[in-house]
Amino acid sequence: MVQRRHESSGCDDYTFIPGPSGPQGATGPTGATGTTGVTGTTGATGTTGATGTTGATGTTGVTGTTGATGTTGATGSTGVTGTTGATGTTGATGTTGATGTTGVTGTTGATGTTGATGPTGETGATGVTGTIGATGPTGETGSTGATGSTGVTGTIGATGSTGETGATGSTGVTGSTGATGTTGATGTTGATGTTGATGPTGETGATGVTGTIGATGSTGETGATGSTGVTGTIGATGPTGETGATGVTGTIGATGPTGETGATGVTGTIGATGSTGETGATGATGQAPATAFAYIFNTADQSLASNDNILFSNNGAMIGINHSLGSADIEFTLDGVYAVWFIVNGDPDNQFGLFLDNQLVVGSAYSSVGGNEPNPGMTIISVVVGQILNVRNITNTFTIDLGSSPVQTVPNVNASILIQRIAP
């Protein structure tokens, strides 16, 4: 704040100078530049609305007349300074003139719906800038649109220089100086009188020459964003100016790399289930697969020379397979694939295998070392109706005995075979 004093009126006036602006905050990093969309056509300039009438200026208060200067009394000795009186109240500020009415606002055109924004691809390399086409002729200026509502008032600019001081009135006749009397005691200072009405403002002095602009200082940190002022209403759209001539098309820049694939959108709701189609005709009933199995075993004592077949004395459960008690032959009555398990408990060391129609089944020869040790074997075979299966001693020179156990209390099984059809 700067204080000035007018010598003619003895009044002080105060000029308020705005403080320096705070440093501007640091600019955030620039985001990736999206691809430039096609420039839309420029809309016509709206007509300018009528300017509202200026409010009436308030009347300037009457300047009080300057009182006549009294004769100067003799200067006495300085007395004790009295206490300062209370400051008088400041005079009332004059009323502000009425604000003119705002012009009529034009109607806003309907806003088109905004299309969905696609994901922004990575910024491609900048293509070579094409030559700028000749500027087309400027279209006719549309009539000025209606004046929008007044925005928020900006900060008050610096006060202009004080106008020239008005001419000083003539000084009254100075009376003769009387003899200096003794200085009386200084009385207490009287209460300050109320401030007189402010005199008319002098004419504004001419604006001084604008100084050269100083170098731009470094950008300060970005200050907090102020609240957005009220948006003025959009004026009516003026007529479209004539289209300027199209400039020469610049060369197309290289295509930038494809942007990363955006996140998968939300799965849409599942549509309603369609009606059930008509039931097809029922197919013919297939035949049930044929079953064939057999458990055949031996409890009788036997002595088997090399290449002798085991004679089986007993039959267990059996379907689709034929075997006569005491016979070595097992006959198949159904084609198919069969799983076969056998076990022989003979003495001494021995080797047995399966023969299908007198041919050794590959992978079916098993041996046992040690007297009366079980000799199990297994395989899978494919057969046709009428083929014969045997379990044969293929030990090279020994006679193998299938006998009873010295500890048995019931007939003891010394050889057995289990057959099961597993596929047609």
C-alpha positions as CSV (number, residue, x, y, z in Angstrom):
1,M,0.0,0.0,0.0
2,V,1.4,3.5,-0.9
3,Q,0.3,6.6,1.0
4,R,0.2,10.1,-0.7
5,R,-0.8,13.3,0.8
6,H,-2.4,16.2,-1.1
7,E,-0.9,19.5,0.1
8,S,-3.9,21.5,-1.0
9,S,-6.5,19.5,0.9
10,G,-4.5,18.1,3.6
11,C,-6.0,14.6,2.9
12,D,-4.3,11.3,2.5
13,D,-5.2,8.8,-0.2
14,Y,-4.1,5.2,-0.4
15,T,-3.2,3.2,-3.5
16,F,-3.4,-0.6,-3.2
17,I,-0.8,-2.3,-5.3
18,P,-1.4,-6.1,-5.8
19,G,1.4,-8.3,-4.4
20,P,3.6,-10.3,-6.8
21,S,2.1,-13.4,-8.2
22,G,3.2,-16.7,-6.6
23,P,5.5,-18.9,-8.6
24,Q,3.9,-21.1,-11.2
25,G,3.9,-24.8,-10.4
26,A,6.0,-27.3,-12.4
27,T,4.4,-28.5,-15.5
28,G,3.4,-32.1,-15.4
29,P,4.8,-34.5,-18.0
30,T,3.1,-34.4,-21.4
31,G,0.9,-37.4,-22.0
32,A,1.3,-39.4,-25.2
33,T,-0.2,-37.6,-28.2
34,G,-3.1,-39.4,-29.7
35,T,-3.6,-39.5,-33.4
36,T,-5.0,-36.2,-34.8
37,G,-8.6,-36.5,-35.8
38,V,-9.9,-34.9,-39.0
39,T,-10.4,-31.2,-38.5
40,G,-14.1,-30.4,-38.5
41,T,-15.4,-27.4,-40.4
42,T,-15.4,-24.1,-38.6
43,G,-18.8,-23.1,-37.3
44,A,-20.1,-19.7,-38.3
45,T,-19.3,-16.9,-35.8
46,G,-22.4,-16.0,-33.7
47,T,-23.9,-12.6,-33.9
48,T,-22.8,-10.1,-31.3
49,G,-25.4,-9.4,-28.7
50,A,-26.5,-5.9,-27.9
51,T,-24.4,-4.3,-25.3
52,G,-26.2,-3.6,-22.1
53,T,-26.8,0.0,-21.1
54,T,-24.2,1.5,-18.8
55,G,-25.4,2.2,-15.3
56,A,-25.7,5.7,-14.2
57,T,-22.6,7.2,-12.5
58,G,-23.1,8.2,-8.9
59,T,-22.9,11.9,-8.2
60,T,-19.6,13.1,-6.7
61,G,-19.8,14.5,-3.3
62,V,-19.4,18.3,-2.8
63,T,-15.9,19.4,-1.9
64,G,-15.9,21.4,1.3
65,T,-14.6,25.0,1.1
66,T,-11.2,25.6,2.5
67,G,-11.4,27.6,5.6
68,A,-9.5,30.9,5.9
69,T,-6.1,30.6,7.4
70,G,-6.0,32.2,10.8
71,T,-3.3,34.5,12.0
72,T,-0.4,32.7,13.4
73,G,-0.1,33.2,17.0
74,A,3.2,33.6,18.8
75,T,5.0,30.4,19.3
76,G,5.0,29.5,22.9
77,S,7.2,27.0,24.6
78,T,6.2,23.4,23.8
79,G,4.0,22.0,26.5
80,V,3.6,18.4,27.5
81,T,2.1,16.4,24.7
82,G,-1.4,15.4,25.4
83,T,-2.9,12.0,24.7
84,T,-4.0,11.4,21.1
85,G,-7.7,11.6,20.6
86,A,-9.7,8.8,19.2
87,T,-9.7,8.6,15.4
88,G,-13.0,9.6,13.8
89,T,-15.1,7.3,11.8
90,T,-14.6,7.1,8.1
91,G,-17.2,8.7,6.0
92,A,-19.7,6.4,4.2
93,T,-18.7,5.2,0.7
94,G,-20.9,6.4,-2.1
95,T,-23.4,4.0,-3.6
96,T,-22.3,2.1,-6.8
97,G,-24.2,2.9,-9.9
98,A,-26.7,0.4,-11.2
99,T,-25.3,-2.3,-13.5
100,G,-26.7,-2.3,-17.0
101,T,-29.0,-5.1,-18.1
102,T,-27.4,-8.1,-19.8
103,G,-28.2,-8.7,-23.4
104,V,-30.4,-11.6,-24.5
105,T,-28.6,-14.9,-24.7
106,G,-29.0,-16.9,-27.9
107,T,-30.3,-20.4,-27.7
108,T,-27.7,-23.2,-27.7
109,G,-27.8,-25.7,-30.5
110,A,-28.4,-29.3,-29.7
111,T,-25.2,-31.2,-28.9
112,G,-24.6,-34.3,-31.0
113,T,-24.0,-37.6,-29.2
114,T,-20.3,-38.4,-28.6
115,G,-19.1,-41.6,-30.2
116,A,-17.3,-44.1,-28.0
117,T,-13.6,-43.3,-27.6
118,G,-11.3,-46.0,-28.9
119,P,-8.2,-46.9,-27.0
120,T,-5.4,-44.5,-27.8
121,G,-2.6,-46.2,-29.7
122,E,1.0,-45.4,-29.1
123,T,2.1,-42.2,-30.7
124,G,3.6,-42.9,-34.1
125,A,6.6,-41.2,-35.4
126,T,5.8,-37.7,-36.7
127,G,5.5,-37.6,-40.4
128,V,7.2,-35.0,-42.5
129,T,5.2,-31.8,-42.3
130,G,3.6,-31.1,-45.7
131,T,3.8,-27.7,-47.2
132,I,1.1,-25.3,-45.9
133,G,-1.5,-24.6,-48.5
134,A,-2.3,-21.1,-49.5
135,T,-4.6,-19.4,-47.0
136,G,-8.1,-19.2,-48.3
137,P,-9.9,-15.9,-48.4
138,T,-11.4,-15.0,-45.0
139,G,-15.1,-15.6,-44.9
140,E,-17.4,-12.8,-44.1
141,T,-17.6,-12.1,-40.4
142,G,-20.9,-13.2,-38.9
143,S,-22.9,-10.8,-36.8
144,T,-21.7,-10.7,-33.2
145,G,-23.5,-13.1,-30.9
146,A,-25.3,-11.9,-27.8
147,T,-23.0,-11.0,-25.0
148,G,-22.6,-13.9,-22.5
149,S,-23.1,-13.4,-18.8
150,T,-20.3,-11.6,-17.0
151,G,-17.6,-14.0,-15.7
152,V,-16.0,-13.8,-12.3
153,T,-14.3,-10.5,-11.8
154,G,-10.5,-10.7,-12.2
155,T,-8.0,-9.3,-9.8
156,I,-7.9,-5.5,-9.6
157,G,-5.1,-4.1,-11.8
158,A,-2.6,-1.6,-10.5
159,T,-3.9,1.9,-9.8
160,G,-3.0,4.4,-12.5
161,S,-0.8,7.4,-11.7
162,T,-2.5,10.2,-9.8
163,G,-3.9,12.9,-11.9
164,E,-2.5,16.4,-11.8
165,T,-3.2,18.4,-8.7
166,G,-5.8,21.0,-9.2
167,A,-4.8,24.7,-8.9
168,T,-4.3,25.9,-5.3
169,G,-6.8,28.5,-4.2
170,S,-5.5,32.0,-3.3
171,T,-4.1,32.3,0.1
172,G,-6.0,34.7,2.4
173,V,-4.4,37.8,3.7
174,T,-1.9,37.1,6.4
175,G,-2.6,39.1,9.5
176,S,0.1,40.9,11.3
177,T,2.1,38.8,13.7
178,G,1.2,39.7,17.3
179,A,3.7,39.7,20.1
180,T,4.7,36.3,21.2
181,G,3.0,35.4,24.4
182,T,4.0,32.8,26.9
183,T,3.3,29.4,25.7
184,G,0.4,28.0,27.5
185,A,0.2,24.4,28.4
186,T,-0.7,22.2,25.5
187,G,-4.2,21.1,25.7
188,T,-5.4,17.7,24.9
189,T,-5.7,16.9,21.3
190,G,-9.3,17.2,20.2
191,A,-11.1,14.3,18.7
192,T,-10.4,13.9,15.0
193,G,-13.2,15.3,12.9
194,T,-15.0,13.1,10.5
195,T,-13.3,12.8,7.1
196,G,-14.8,15.1,4.6
197,A,-16.4,13.9,1.4
198,T,-13.9,12.8,-1.2
199,G,-13.2,15.4,-3.8
200,P,-13.7,14.7,-7.5
201,T,-10.9,12.5,-9.0
202,G,-8.5,14.4,-11.2
203,E,-8.2,13.5,-14.9
204,T,-6.3,10.4,-15.5
205,G,-2.8,11.1,-16.7
206,A,-1.5,9.9,-20.0
207,T,-0.4,6.2,-20.0
208,G,3.4,6.0,-19.8
209,V,5.3,4.2,-22.5
210,T,5.2,0.4,-22.0
211,G,8.6,-0.9,-20.9
212,T,10.3,-3.7,-22.6
213,I,9.2,-7.1,-21.5
214,G,11.8,-8.7,-19.2
215,A,13.1,-12.2,-19.9
216,T,10.7,-14.9,-19.0
217,G,11.5,-16.4,-15.6
218,S,11.7,-20.1,-15.0
219,T,8.4,-21.7,-14.6
220,G,7.4,-22.1,-11.0
221,E,5.4,-25.0,-9.6
222,T,1.9,-25.1,-10.7
223,G,-0.4,-23.5,-8.2
224,A,-3.6,-25.1,-7.1
225,T,-6.3,-24.9,-9.8
226,G,-8.8,-22.3,-9.0
227,S,-12.5,-23.1,-9.2
228,T,-14.0,-22.8,-12.7
229,G,-16.0,-19.7,-13.3
230,V,-19.6,-19.9,-14.4
231,T,-19.7,-20.7,-18.1
232,G,-21.4,-18.0,-20.1
233,T,-24.3,-19.0,-22.3
234,I,-23.4,-19.8,-25.9
235,G,-24.5,-17.2,-28.3
236,A,-26.5,-18.0,-31.4
237,T,-24.5,-19.5,-34.2
238,G,-23.8,-17.0,-37.0
239,P,-24.0,-17.9,-40.7
240,T,-21.1,-20.0,-42.0
241,G,-18.4,-18.0,-43.8
242,E,-17.3,-19.0,-47.3
243,T,-15.0,-22.0,-47.4
244,G,-11.4,-21.1,-48.2
245,A,-9.5,-22.9,-50.9
246,T,-8.2,-26.3,-49.8
247,G,-4.4,-26.2,-49.2
248,V,-2.1,-28.8,-50.7
249,T,-2.2,-32.1,-48.9
250,G,1.0,-32.8,-47.0
251,T,2.7,-36.2,-47.4
252,I,1.4,-38.8,-45.0
253,G,3.7,-39.7,-42.2
254,A,4.9,-43.2,-41.6
255,T,2.3,-45.3,-39.8
256,G,3.1,-45.6,-36.0
257,P,3.3,-48.9,-34.3
258,T,0.1,-50.6,-33.4
259,G,-1.0,-49.7,-29.8
260,E,-1.3,-52.3,-27.2
261,T,-4.5,-54.3,-27.2
262,G,-7.1,-52.8,-24.8
263,A,-8.5,-54.8,-22.0
264,T,-11.3,-57.2,-22.9
265,G,-14.7,-55.6,-22.5
266,V,-17.2,-56.8,-20.1
267,T,-19.0,-60.0,-21.3
268,G,-22.4,-59.2,-22.5
269,T,-25.5,-60.8,-21.0
270,I,-26.3,-64.3,-22.2
271,G,-29.2,-64.3,-24.6
272,A,-32.4,-66.1,-23.9
273,T,-32.3,-69.8,-24.5
274,G,-33.9,-70.8,-27.8
275,S,-36.9,-73.1,-27.9
276,T,-36.1,-76.8,-27.8
277,G,-36.1,-78.4,-31.3
278,E,-38.4,-81.4,-32.1
279,T,-37.2,-84.7,-30.7
280,G,-35.7,-86.9,-33.4
281,A,-37.0,-90.4,-34.1
282,T,-35.7,-93.1,-31.8
283,G,-33.0,-95.2,-33.4
284,A,-33.1,-99.0,-33.5
285,T,-32.1,-100.8,-30.3
286,G,-28.6,-102.2,-30.6
287,Q,-27.6,-105.6,-29.5
288,A,-26.2,-106.1,-26.1
289,P,-22.5,-107.2,-26.1
290,A,-22.1,-110.9,-25.7
291,T,-20.6,-112.1,-22.5
292,A,-18.0,-114.9,-22.2
293,F,-15.9,-116.0,-19.3
294,A,-14.7,-119.2,-17.6
295,Y,-12.8,-120.3,-14.5
296,I,-11.3,-123.8,-15.0
297,F,-9.0,-125.6,-12.5
298,N,-7.2,-128.9,-11.6
299,T,-6.9,-130.8,-8.3
300,A,-5.7,-134.2,-9.6
301,D,-2.1,-135.4,-9.4
302,Q,-0.3,-135.3,-12.8
303,S,3.1,-135.9,-14.2
304,L,3.8,-133.8,-17.3
305,A,6.6,-134.6,-19.7
306,S,8.0,-131.8,-21.9
307,N,5.3,-130.5,-24.3
308,D,2.4,-132.2,-22.4
309,N,-0.8,-130.1,-21.9
310,I,-2.3,-129.8,-18.4
311,L,-5.6,-131.7,-18.0
312,F,-8.1,-129.7,-16.0
313,S,-10.3,-131.8,-13.6
314,N,-12.9,-129.1,-12.7
315,N,-15.0,-126.3,-14.1
316,G,-16.1,-123.2,-12.2
317,A,-18.5,-120.5,-13.6
318,M,-18.5,-120.5,-17.4
319,I,-20.4,-118.9,-20.2
320,G,-19.6,-118.8,-23.9
321,I,-16.6,-121.1,-23.4
322,N,-16.6,-124.9,-23.6
323,H,-14.5,-127.4,-21.6
324,S,-15.0,-131.1,-20.8
325,L,-13.9,-132.3,-17.3
326,G,-10.5,-134.0,-17.4
327,S,-9.7,-132.5,-20.9
328,A,-6.8,-130.2,-21.8
329,D,-8.8,-128.4,-24.6
330,I,-10.7,-125.1,-23.9
331,E,-12.9,-124.0,-26.9
332,F,-14.1,-120.5,-27.7
333,T,-17.7,-120.1,-29.0
334,L,-17.6,-116.3,-29.5
335,D,-15.2,-114.2,-31.5
336,G,-13.5,-111.4,-29.5
337,V,-10.6,-110.2,-27.4
338,Y,-10.0,-112.1,-24.2
339,A,-7.8,-111.6,-21.1
340,V,-6.3,-114.8,-19.8
341,W,-4.6,-115.5,-16.4
342,F,-3.1,-118.8,-15.5
343,I,-1.1,-120.3,-12.5
344,V,0.8,-123.6,-12.1
345,N,2.2,-125.0,-8.8
346,G,4.7,-127.7,-10.1
347,D,7.9,-129.4,-9.0
348,P,10.8,-129.1,-9.8
349,D,11.8,-125.9,-11.7
350,N,9.4,-125.4,-14.6
351,Q,8.2,-123.3,-17.5
352,F,4.6,-123.2,-18.9
353,G,3.0,-121.2,-21.7
354,L,-0.3,-120.8,-23.6
355,F,-0.9,-122.4,-27.0
356,L,-3.7,-121.3,-29.3
357,D,-4.4,-123.9,-32.0
358,N,-1.0,-125.5,-31.1
359,Q,0.8,-122.1,-31.6
360,L,2.7,-120.5,-28.6
361,V,1.1,-117.2,-27.8
362,V,3.8,-114.6,-27.8
363,G,4.5,-113.2,-24.3
364,S,2.8,-116.0,-22.5
365,A,5.8,-118.2,-21.4
366,Y,6.5,-118.0,-17.7
367,S,8.9,-119.9,-15.4
368,S,9.5,-120.7,-11.7
369,V,12.8,-121.6,-9.9
370,G,12.4,-123.8,-6.9
371,G,10.2,-126.8,-6.2
372,N,6.4,-126.2,-5.6
373,E,6.7,-122.5,-6.2
374,P,3.7,-120.9,-7.9
375,N,4.3,-120.0,-11.6
376,P,1.7,-117.3,-12.7
377,G,1.3,-115.9,-16.2
378,M,-1.1,-113.6,-18.1
379,T,-1.8,-112.3,-21.6
380,I,-4.5,-110.9,-24.0
381,I,-5.5,-112.8,-27.1
382,S,-7.8,-112.3,-30.1
383,V,-9.8,-115.4,-31.1
384,V,-12.4,-116.6,-33.5
385,V,-15.1,-119.2,-32.9
386,G,-13.8,-122.7,-32.7
387,Q,-10.2,-122.0,-31.7
388,I,-8.6,-124.2,-28.9
389,L,-6.5,-123.0,-26.0
390,N,-4.1,-125.1,-23.9
391,V,-1.7,-124.6,-21.0
392,R,1.5,-126.6,-21.9
393,N,4.7,-127.7,-20.1
394,I,7.6,-126.3,-22.1
395,T,10.3,-127.2,-19.7
396,N,13.2,-128.6,-21.7
397,T,13.9,-132.1,-20.2
398,F,12.3,-132.4,-16.8
399,T,9.0,-134.1,-15.9
400,I,6.9,-131.7,-13.9
401,D,4.7,-133.1,-11.1
402,L,1.4,-131.5,-10.1
403,G,0.7,-133.0,-6.7
404,S,-1.2,-132.6,-3.5
405,S,0.0,-130.6,-0.6
406,P,1.1,-132.5,2.6
407,V,-0.8,-130.0,4.7
408,Q,-4.1,-129.9,2.7
409,T,-7.4,-130.6,4.4
410,V,-9.5,-130.2,1.2
411,P,-8.6,-130.9,-2.4
412,N,-5.7,-128.5,-3.4
413,V,-5.7,-126.6,-6.7
414,N,-2.4,-127.1,-8.4
415,A,-3.3,-125.4,-11.8
416,S,-6.0,-123.0,-12.9
417,I,-6.9,-120.7,-15.7
418,L,-9.3,-117.6,-15.7
419,I,-10.6,-116.3,-19.1
420,Q,-12.7,-113.2,-19.7
421,R,-14.0,-111.6,-23.0
422,I,-13.2,-107.9,-22.9
423,A,-14.1,-106.7,-26.4
424,P,-16.0,-108.0,-29.5
